[in-house]
């Protein structure tokens, strides 16, 4: 057929082709969620709920040493010994109230000249979390994705928790706690990112808080699980090993992978299927002419070069600042929890009080993140936690062997503020970095938090000798963390960028260069 014989047909076909091409719309995942899926609907709520359940046993495995490594009460077997001079007594003259299997300290005699060995397992746990955060963050960004990394982390957490119950001595126990810390480190960072990457920008802060609510549920459940098995720390670990296994088998298969991560890896068809499923559950429809723009392709049609967080000047400065703040927050948040034994109250009671204080922290965070600047909210809560800890030093040692109710009340308020700052800095970090390095960035924050947490048990042991010292250090570091974030930019209602290059261009266009913007703020 010659085109000159049928000019109208050719022209018409050409117009139709033009119309077809012009009707196609390439949008970012962020735009599709905002315009067609909905910023927050039933689909996202269900997704966030299923993902956030994993925080329960993440909390349990993190804080289990409050009970398993606690120093139990002891008593004289007769009336002839001095109850204030345990270390000078013949071991046959006294006994542990709950039996010598109630905690690791009782079973392995980690008292007197061995008391500092008692803090080693907790420190190694957080050291394992520090190293594991980097590994899991890299796996989640570059290889496995968010969902598979959560699965791997849950299975390893279950295995290492069970093996810990079989430890024959303190050194094997410490090594297994290190392994357990390494294993569980992927749960929190991946669950947070997996939750926040499926909602609109106006709901990121609140959705991020939901995970911390379930962390609180795990914290609250810990005394309830620990009390029935209080005479055997080994049984406690065996019980704790069951929960992540159940989650991996029965719940995680119903969780979707992050559409943002799928798009970044060039798997836009899979990402679109996830978004279509979310839209359908929300009672909405994504138009058939809408497709996901591939963020790995530059404007010139060439594949984007591999980007590194550390090779980009503004990003490396930003993550270094976040990590400095995170170190202080982690030290205070975990340190105050582990320090409850130095308050001279029943340990089950004080743990329950602290766990209950996490609830208003989550509620306050959920409300204030909707309309308050992240930097202001974080700094204010860090300052409040620091001031509360410093006030606790005033009441230290005034109870003459009994707990001070004033100190307990101030400590509870300080812990609530520390919990709020801990939650907010995670949300802040998610918003400060783009998708292709977001999980790695959160893992770097997690490393700094775990580094602070790893040092905290040493301060708790010192607190057994002089409680005022531990509270003073907790207070000073918390205030330091609040000051450091003055050098970070504000992110409230800002978009989630896909790549470092895109974020740098957008921030230069809207606020000047990222580096200048941070110094100006």
C-alpha positions as a printed NumPy array, in Angstrom:
array([[  0.   ,   0.   ,   0.   ],
       [  1.31 ,   3.437,  -0.96 ],
       [  0.834,   6.288,   1.515],
       [ -0.081,   8.681,  -1.356],
       [ -3.116,   6.516,  -2.252],
       [ -4.589,   6.738,   1.291],
       [ -3.444,  10.041,   2.805],
       [ -6.457,  10.399,   5.162],
       [ -5.981,   6.933,   6.631],
       [ -2.299,   7.57 ,   7.317],
       [ -2.988,  10.972,   8.86 ],
       [ -5.747,   9.54 ,  11.055],
       [ -3.593,   6.684,  12.257],
       [ -0.804,   9.096,  13.044],
       [ -3.149,  11.278,  15.116],
       [ -4.37 ,   8.225,  17.005],
       [ -0.804,   7.206,  17.729],
       [ -0.026,  10.742,  18.872],
       [ -3.1  ,  10.779,  21.106],
       [ -2.189,   7.381,  22.569],
       [  1.359,   8.493,  23.353],
       [  0.298,  11.832,  24.79 ],
       [ -2.292,  10.162,  27.059],
       [  0.319,   8.034,  28.831],
       [  1.388,   9.503,  32.165],
       [  4.594,   8.568,  33.959],
       [  4.412,   9.429,  37.649],
       [  6.638,   8.792,  40.617],
       [  5.492,   6.364,  43.306],
       [  4.965,   9.366,  45.57 ],
       [  2.616,  11.009,  43.038],
       [  0.641,   7.807,  42.434],
       [  0.102,   7.33 ,  46.17 ],
       [ -0.993,  10.939,  46.674],
       [ -3.22 ,  11.175,  43.574],
       [ -4.641,   7.694,  42.972],
       [ -4.062,   5.296,  45.896],
       [ -4.743,   7.758,  48.698],
       [ -2.278,   8.995,  51.34 ],
       [ -3.74 ,   6.666,  53.979],
       [ -6.532,   4.141,  53.574],
       [ -7.598,   0.7  ,  54.744],
       [ -4.911,  -0.996,  52.618],
       [ -2.081,   0.996,  54.16 ],
       [ -3.484,   0.638,  57.689],
       [ -3.639,  -3.138,  57.303],
       [ -0.134,  -3.198,  55.826],
       [  1.291,  -1.041,  58.632],
       [ -0.463,  -3.157,  61.291],
       [  0.947,  -6.434,  59.968],
       [  4.436,  -4.976,  59.582],
       [  4.437,  -3.3  ,  63.004],
       [  3.614,  -6.524,  64.881],
       [  7.27 ,  -7.49 ,  64.487],
       [  8.259,  -4.664,  66.832],
       [  6.727,  -6.638,  69.726],
       [  9.364,  -9.357,  69.867],
       [ 12.082,  -6.919,  68.788],
       [ 11.346,  -5.097,  72.038],
       [ 11.196,  -8.338,  74.031],
       [ 14.571,  -9.579,  72.789],
       [ 16.156,  -6.182,  73.399],
       [ 14.977,  -5.726,  76.981],
       [ 14.876,  -9.333,  78.189],
       [ 18.117,  -8.854,  80.143],
       [ 16.263,  -6.613,  82.619],
       [ 14.963,  -9.926,  84.03 ],
       [ 17.409, -12.577,  82.818],
       [ 20.494, -10.633,  84.007],
       [ 18.979,  -8.974,  87.084],
       [ 20.629,  -9.307,  90.476],
       [ 18.004, -11.111,  92.598],
       [ 17.428, -10.648,  96.294],
       [ 19.347, -12.864,  98.746],
       [ 18.966, -13.863, 102.378],
       [ 20.956, -15.39 , 105.191],
       [ 20.319, -19.035, 105.903],
       [ 20.55 , -18.354, 109.583],
       [ 20.515, -15.354, 111.895],
       [ 24.277, -15.22 , 112.355],
       [ 25.313, -13.413, 109.13 ],
       [ 25.505,  -9.717, 108.348],
       [ 23.016,  -8.964, 105.484],
       [ 25.105,  -5.958, 104.352],
       [ 28.323,  -7.93 , 103.806],
       [ 27.532, -10.52 , 101.119],
       [ 31.027, -10.555,  99.602],
       [ 32.704, -11.348, 102.931],
       [ 30.397, -14.231, 103.796],
       [ 30.939, -17.921, 103.271],
       [ 28.693, -18.902, 100.27 ],
       [ 27.15 , -21.594, 102.457],
       [ 25.742, -18.959, 104.829],
       [ 23.373, -17.3  , 102.362],
       [ 21.134, -18.111,  99.38 ],
       [ 19.303, -16.433,  96.487],
       [ 15.629, -15.826,  97.266],
       [ 14.381, -17.024,  93.86 ],
       [ 16.838, -19.889,  93.54 ],
       [ 20.175, -20.024,  91.727],
       [ 18.523, -20.467,  88.307],
       [ 16.429, -17.287,  88.436],
       [ 19.025, -15.165,  86.61 ],
       [ 22.45 , -15.436,  85.023],
       [ 23.949, -13.54 ,  87.965],
       [ 22.588, -16.095,  90.421],
       [ 23.569, -19.143,  88.368],
       [ 27.135, -18.068,  87.566],
       [ 27.874, -16.012,  90.685],
       [ 28.428, -12.685,  88.913],
       [ 28.815, -10.667,  92.109],
       [ 31.571,  -9.002,  94.12 ],
       [ 34.816,  -9.298,  92.135],
       [ 32.861, -10.645,  89.116],
       [ 30.133,  -7.962,  89.091],
       [ 31.421,  -6.218,  85.955],
       [ 31.092,  -9.47 ,  83.985],
       [ 27.333,  -9.122,  84.444],
       [ 27.227,  -6.129,  82.068],
       [ 29.174,  -7.818,  79.254],
       [ 26.272,  -9.76 ,  77.642],
       [ 24.064,  -6.652,  77.369],
       [ 26.918,  -4.601,  75.924],
       [ 27.717,  -7.326,  73.373],
       [ 24.037,  -7.554,  72.453],
       [ 24.02 ,  -3.899,  71.468],
       [ 27.395,  -4.264,  69.76 ],
       [ 25.871,  -7.068,  67.687],
       [ 22.943,  -4.788,  66.897],
       [ 25.376,  -2.087,  65.813],
       [ 27.147,  -4.369,  63.326],
       [ 23.938,  -6.081,  62.248],
       [ 22.283,  -2.74 ,  61.455],
       [ 24.871,  -2.006,  58.78 ],
       [ 24.566,  -5.489,  57.285],
       [ 20.77 ,  -5.576,  57.264],
       [ 20.55 ,  -2.004,  55.993],
       [ 22.777,  -2.858,  53.049],
       [ 20.858,  -6.074,  52.327],
       [ 17.514,  -4.247,  52.404],
       [ 18.642,  -1.459,  50.052],
       [ 20.8  ,  -3.335,  47.563],
       [ 19.844,  -7.016,  47.501],
       [ 16.915,  -8.549,  49.373],
       [ 14.506,  -5.659,  49.777],
       [ 12.649,  -4.707,  52.939],
       [ 10.336,  -7.715,  53.3  ],
       [ 12.896, -10.504,  52.797],
       [ 15.307,  -8.805,  55.162],
       [ 12.605,  -8.758,  57.86 ],
       [ 12.007, -12.474,  57.247],
       [ 15.721, -13.284,  57.551],
       [ 16.027, -11.206,  60.696],
       [ 12.983, -12.808,  62.352],
       [ 14.148, -16.36 ,  61.684],
       [ 17.661, -15.656,  62.972],
       [ 16.22 , -13.936,  66.054],
       [ 14.16 , -17.017,  66.879],
       [ 17.11 , -19.381,  66.442],
       [ 19.597, -17.317,  68.47 ],
       [ 17.094, -16.711,  71.301],
       [ 16.541, -20.466,  71.675],
       [ 20.28 , -21.203,  71.556],
       [ 20.869, -18.577,  74.26 ],
       [ 18.741, -20.645,  76.651],
       [ 21.294, -23.464,  76.314],
       [ 24.397, -21.394,  77.184],
       [ 26.701, -23.316,  79.575],
       [ 28.609, -20.288,  80.931],
       [ 28.752, -16.493,  80.893],
       [ 31.124, -16.303,  77.912],
       [ 29.031, -18.481,  75.604],
       [ 25.987, -16.611,  76.841],
       [ 27.604, -13.262,  75.96 ],
       [ 28.504, -14.544,  72.479],
       [ 24.935, -15.72 ,  71.886],
       [ 23.578, -12.366,  73.063],
       [ 25.856, -10.749,  70.486],
       [ 24.395, -13.071,  67.835],
       [ 20.855, -12.303,  68.956],
       [ 21.559,  -8.571,  68.739],
       [ 22.96 ,  -9.003,  65.243],
       [ 19.901, -11.015,  64.21 ],
       [ 17.184,  -8.695,  65.54 ],
       [ 18.774,  -5.493,  64.201],
       [ 17.056,  -5.858,  60.824],
       [ 13.542,  -5.906,  62.281],
       [ 13.194,  -2.335,  63.474],
       [ 14.902,  -0.521,  60.605],
       [ 13.124,  -2.487,  57.859],
       [  9.7  ,  -2.383,  59.517],
       [  9.923,   1.381,  59.945],
       [ 10.911,   1.965,  56.313],
       [  8.436,  -0.626,  54.993],
       [  5.615,   1.136,  56.867],
       [  6.422,   4.725,  55.91 ],
       [  7.131,   4.075,  52.22 ],
       [  3.523,   3.157,  51.381],
       [  1.737,   6.234,  52.77 ],
       [  1.424,   9.871,  51.735],
       [  3.783,  12.513,  53.04 ],
       [  1.254,  13.963,  55.511],
       [  0.946,  10.611,  57.326],
       [  4.591,   9.495,  57.524],
       [  5.17 ,  10.743,  61.059],
       [  2.041,   9.206,  62.513],
       [  2.532,   5.876,  60.729],
       [  6.115,   5.713,  61.943],
       [  4.803,   6.082,  65.498],
       [  2.567,   3.015,  65.146],
       [  5.644,   0.776,  65.102],
       [  6.868,   2.305,  68.337],
       [  3.444,   1.654,  69.862],
       [  3.929,  -2.071,  69.213],
       [  7.463,  -1.806,  70.609],
       [  5.75 ,  -0.503,  73.749],
       [  3.316,  -3.439,  73.68 ],
       [  6.314,  -5.765,  73.651],
       [  7.843,  -3.854,  76.544],
       [  4.585,  -4.059,  78.521],
       [  4.225,  -7.769,  77.824],
       [  7.711,  -8.537,  79.094],
       [  6.889,  -8.556,  82.841],
       [  3.774, -10.624,  82.103],
       [  5.834, -13.238,  80.249],
       [  8.774, -13.124,  82.664],
       [  6.849, -13.454,  85.932],
       [  5.472, -17.002,  85.403],
       [  9.004, -18.26 ,  84.563],
       [ 10.815, -16.069,  87.118],
       [ 12.626, -19.075,  88.601],
       [ 14.31 , -19.956,  85.282],
       [ 15.94 , -17.415,  82.969],
       [ 16.482, -20.226,  80.43 ],
       [ 12.721, -20.823,  80.154],
       [ 12.248, -17.101,  79.502],
       [ 14.513, -17.249,  76.439],
       [ 12.751, -20.358,  75.137],
       [  9.381, -18.624,  75.351],
       [ 10.75 , -15.533,  73.594],
       [ 12.079, -17.617,  70.709],
       [  8.548, -18.706,  69.723],
       [  7.079, -15.314,  68.771],
       [  9.327, -14.353,  65.808],
       [  8.938, -17.85 ,  64.363],
       [  5.132, -17.608,  64.456],
       [  5.264, -14.171,  62.841],
       [  7.513, -15.384,  60.007],
       [  5.244, -18.3  ,  59.149],
       [  1.733, -16.945,  59.711],
       [  1.844, -13.156,  59.202],
       [  4.772, -11.984,  57.071],
       [  3.602, -13.81 ,  53.889],
       [  0.649, -11.37 ,  53.754],
       [  2.911,  -8.28 ,  53.766],
       [  3.747,  -6.559,  50.45 ],
       [  7.199,  -5.391,  49.417],
       [  7.815,  -1.641,  49.31 ],
       [  6.755,  -0.255,  45.888],
       [  9.415,   2.438,  46.215],
       [ 12.178,  -0.154,  46.559],
       [ 10.799,  -2.182,  43.648],
       [ 10.783,   0.945,  41.475],
       [ 14.349,   1.837,  42.457],
       [ 15.469,  -1.662,  41.398],
       [ 13.792,  -1.191,  37.995],
       [ 10.942,  -3.594,  38.83 ],
       [  8.255,  -1.048,  38.018],
       [  5.682,  -3.658,  36.927],
       [  5.832,  -5.333,  40.345],
       [  5.657,  -1.943,  42.046],
       [  2.558,  -1.057,  40.024],
       [  0.875,  -4.336,  40.994],
       [  1.415,  -3.504,  44.675],
       [ -0.017,  -0.001,  44.192],
       [ -3.02 ,  -1.352,  42.229],
       [ -3.728,  -3.803,  45.076],
       [ -3.566,  -0.977,  47.636],
       [ -5.81 ,   1.242,  45.49 ],
       [ -8.377,  -1.554,  45.071],
       [ -8.547,  -2.163,  48.824],
       [ -9.   ,   1.59 ,  49.301],
       [-11.913,   1.569,  46.862],
       [ -9.967,   3.479,  44.206],
       [ -8.69 ,   2.803,  40.69 ],
       [ -5.375,   3.735,  39.123],
       [ -6.01 ,   4.807,  35.483],
       [ -4.674,   2.347,  32.92 ],
       [ -2.605,   5.058,  31.218],
       [ -0.605,   5.753,  34.409],
       [  2.779,   4.109,  34.789],
       [  5.699,   4.452,  37.195],
       [  8.626,   6.514,  36.019],
       [ 11.871,   4.606,  36.377],
       [ 13.988,   6.588,  38.869],
       [ 17.132,   4.731,  37.793],
       [ 17.049,   6.359,  34.325],
       [ 18.37 ,   9.899,  33.893],
       [ 16.691,  12.599,  31.816],
       [ 18.987,  11.71 ,  28.929],
       [ 17.751,   8.103,  28.973],
       [ 20.97 ,   6.706,  30.446],
       [ 21.157,   4.47 ,  33.541],
       [ 21.909,   6.458,  36.654],
       [ 25.341,   6.038,  38.184],
       [ 25.624,   4.143,  41.455],
       [ 25.302,   6.531,  44.375],
       [ 26.916,   6.28 ,  47.801],
       [ 25.861,   7.996,  50.977],
       [ 29.47 ,   8.629,  51.986],
       [ 30.654,   9.949,  48.613],
       [ 28.017,  12.708,  48.561],
       [ 29.207,  15.653,  50.644],
       [ 25.911,  16.993,  51.957],
       [ 24.546,  13.506,  52.683],
       [ 27.649,  12.369,  54.594],
       [ 27.567,  15.503,  56.764],
       [ 23.872,  14.982,  57.393],
       [ 24.193,  11.323,  58.428],
       [ 27.178,  12.134,  60.664],
       [ 25.041,  14.703,  62.501],
       [ 22.153,  12.254,  62.814],
       [ 24.488,   9.603,  64.209],
       [ 25.911,  11.977,  66.821],
       [ 22.409,  12.744,  68.036],
       [ 21.492,   9.056,  67.869],
       [ 24.422,   8.034,  70.065],
       [ 23.198,  10.179,  72.935],
       [ 19.571,   9.116,  72.483],
       [ 20.447,   5.407,  72.419],
       [ 22.631,   5.751,  75.514],
       [ 19.843,   7.452,  77.47 ],
       [ 16.853,   5.467,  76.158],
       [ 18.315,   2.024,  76.812],
       [ 20.389,   3.1  ,  79.786],
       [ 17.417,   4.452,  81.741],
       [ 15.505,   1.211,  81.11 ],
       [ 18.367,  -0.985,  82.274],
       [ 18.991,   1.327,  85.228],
       [ 15.617,   0.594,  86.869],
       [ 17.245,  -1.811,  89.336],
       [ 19.113,   1.161,  90.859],
       [ 15.833,   2.839,  91.843],
       [ 15.392,   0.406,  94.784],
       [ 11.859,  -0.605,  93.806],
       [ 10.504,  -3.988,  92.751],
       [ 11.94 ,  -4.538,  89.255],
       [  8.645,  -5.827,  87.803],
       [  6.877,  -2.71 ,  89.077],
       [  9.439,  -0.23 ,  87.714],
       [  9.609,  -1.951,  84.326],
       [  5.824,  -1.797,  84.092],
       [  5.88 ,   1.937,  84.996],
       [  8.447,   2.678,  82.29 ],
       [  6.549,   0.593,  79.756],
       [  3.349,   2.478,  80.553],
       [  5.155,   5.788,  80.014],
       [  5.871,   4.713,  76.435],
       [  2.14 ,   4.938,  75.675],
       [  1.817,   8.722,  76.216],
       [  5.137,   9.124,  74.376],
       [  3.696,   7.389,  71.316],
       [  0.419,   9.306,  71.604],
       [  2.149,  12.681,  71.975],
       [  4.456,  11.873,  69.078],
       [  1.557,  10.826,  66.839],
       [ -0.317,  14.07 ,  67.534],
       [  2.576,  16.519,  67.423],
       [  4.249,  15.023,  64.348],
       [  1.147,  16.038,  62.391],
       [  1.825,  19.748,  62.799],
       [  5.161,  20.269,  64.588],
       [  8.629,  20.573,  63.074],
       [ 10.635,  17.384,  63.57 ],
       [ 13.722,  19.22 ,  64.765],
       [ 11.816,  21.234,  67.388],
       [  9.958,  18.172,  68.702],
       [ 13.136,  16.113,  68.946],
       [ 15.203,  18.794,  70.662],
       [ 12.457,  19.649,  73.16 ],
       [ 11.957,  16.017,  74.168],
       [ 15.726,  15.424,  74.433],
       [ 16.105,  18.492,  76.679],
       [ 13.219,  17.349,  78.898],
       [ 14.757,  13.871,  79.238],
       [ 18.128,  15.393,  80.104],
       [ 16.746,  17.777,  82.736],
       [ 14.726,  14.95 ,  84.324],
       [ 17.796,  12.721,  84.601],
       [ 19.789,  15.553,  86.184],
       [ 16.98 ,  16.101,  88.713],
       [ 17.112,  12.379,  89.572],
       [ 20.635,  12.871,  90.929],
       [ 19.206,  15.038,  93.706],
       [ 17.134,  12.141,  95.086],
       [ 19.736,   9.389,  94.583],
       [ 20.636,   7.602,  97.802],
       [ 18.109,   9.498,  99.935],
       [ 15.805,   6.531, 100.415],
       [ 18.217,   4.678, 102.745],
       [ 17.718,   1.355, 100.991],
       [ 14.17 ,   2.132,  99.924],
       [ 13.079,   3.727,  96.669],
       [ 12.278,   7.426,  96.423],
       [  8.833,   8.047,  94.953],
       [  9.886,  11.526,  93.806],
       [ 12.844,  10.046,  91.953],
       [ 10.65 ,   7.366,  90.401],
       [  8.17 ,   9.988,  89.178],
       [ 10.88 ,  12.203,  87.669],
       [ 12.572,   9.167,  86.11 ],
       [  9.271,   8.118,  84.535],
       [  8.776,  11.557,  82.971],
       [ 12.379,  11.544,  81.763],
       [ 11.958,   8.121,  80.23 ],
       [  8.772,   9.235,  78.467],
       [ 10.69 ,  12.169,  76.957],
       [ 13.613,   9.906,  76.015],
       [ 11.172,   7.502,  74.361],
       [  9.623,  10.365,  72.389],
       [ 13.021,  11.604,  71.182],
       [ 13.976,   8.009,  70.274],
       [ 10.817,   7.645,  68.16 ],
       [ 11.071,  11.05 ,  66.48 ],
       [ 14.687,  10.709,  65.373],
       [ 13.782,   7.562,  63.423],
       [ 11.002,   9.4  ,  61.554],
       [ 13.328,  12.341,  61.012],
       [ 16.019,  10.09 ,  59.507],
       [ 13.532,   8.448,  57.122],
       [ 12.611,  11.873,  55.751],
       [ 16.174,  13.208,  55.519],
       [ 17.376,  10.703,  52.89 ],
       [ 16.122,   9.288,  49.534],
       [ 14.867,   5.778,  48.796],
       [ 18.097,   4.377,  47.334],
       [ 19.975,   4.96 ,  50.624],
       [ 17.075,   5.288,  53.08 ],
       [ 17.346,   1.853,  54.676],
       [ 21.12 ,   2.201,  54.893],
       [ 20.737,   5.652,  56.475],
       [ 18.312,   4.319,  59.072],
       [ 20.711,   1.432,  59.712],
       [ 23.534,   3.93 ,  60.331],
       [ 21.299,   5.741,  62.824],
       [ 20.531,   2.374,  64.385],
       [ 24.277,   1.709,  64.684],
       [ 24.811,   4.929,  66.606],
       [ 21.833,   4.155,  68.844],
       [ 23.225,   0.691,  69.531],
       [ 26.701,   2.076,  70.222],
       [ 25.194,   4.276,  72.911],
       [ 23.164,   1.342,  74.168],
       [ 26.263,  -0.893,  74.261],
       [ 28.025,   1.502,  76.635],
       [ 24.949,   2.054,  78.811],
       [ 25.178,  -1.263,  80.766],
       [ 28.623,  -0.227,  82.067],
       [ 27.027,   2.937,  83.425],
       [ 24.288,   0.814,  85.029],
       [ 26.92 ,  -1.286,  86.831],
       [ 28.579,   1.937,  88.076],
       [ 25.131,   3.072,  89.164],
       [ 24.967,   0.127,  91.578],
       [ 27.816,   1.808,  93.443],
       [ 26.631,   5.418,  93.03 ],
       [ 23.265,   5.967,  91.247],
       [ 23.819,   9.734,  90.914],
       [ 26.71 ,   9.145,  88.488],
       [ 24.62 ,   7.231,  85.972],
       [ 21.76 ,   9.751,  86.028],
       [ 24.161,  12.675,  85.57 ],
       [ 25.778,  11.129,  82.493],
       [ 22.374,  10.206,  81.032],
       [ 21.195,  13.798,  81.468],
       [ 24.282,  15.41 ,  79.945],
       [ 24.24 ,  13.208,  76.832],
       [ 20.525,  13.745,  76.262],
       [ 20.968,  17.531,  76.249],
       [ 23.938,  17.155,  73.896],
       [ 21.762,  15.216,  71.433],
       [ 19.134,  17.949,  71.449],
       [ 21.733,  20.612,  70.622],
       [ 23.319,  18.635,  67.759],
       [ 20.123,  18.558,  65.675],
       [ 20.142,  22.352,  65.332],
       [ 22.378,  21.707,  62.297],
       [ 19.818,  19.547,  60.493],
       [ 17.174,  20.815,  58.023],
       [ 13.44 ,  20.599,  58.657],
       [ 11.552,  17.858,  56.759],
       [  7.897,  18.228,  57.753],
       [  5.65 ,  17.807,  54.668],
       [  8.669,  17.49 ,  52.37 ],
       [  8.484,  14.816,  49.615],
       [ 10.319,  11.496,  49.83 ],
       [ 12.931,  11.613,  47.083],
       [ 14.054,   8.501,  45.205],
       [ 17.793,   9.175,  44.603],
       [ 20.544,  11.343,  46.078],
       [ 20.937,  13.172,  42.769],
       [ 17.227,  13.968,  42.591],
       [ 17.141,  15.163,  46.2  ],
       [ 20.191,  17.373,  45.71 ],
       [ 18.671,  18.996,  42.614],
       [ 15.281,  19.546,  44.246],
       [ 16.729,  20.953,  47.455],
       [ 19.044,  23.267,  45.528],
       [ 16.051,  24.495,  43.544],
       [ 13.802,  25.056,  46.552],
       [ 16.163,  25.935,  49.389],
       [ 19.642,  26.366,  47.948],
       [ 22.332,  23.695,  48.285],
       [ 21.679,  21.04 ,  50.944],
       [ 24.852,  21.94 ,  52.795],
       [ 24.068,  25.661,  52.865],
       [ 20.513,  24.909,  53.898],
       [ 21.635,  22.931,  56.931],
       [ 24.083,  25.567,  58.108],
       [ 21.476,  28.279,  57.643],
       [ 18.985,  26.435,  59.788]])
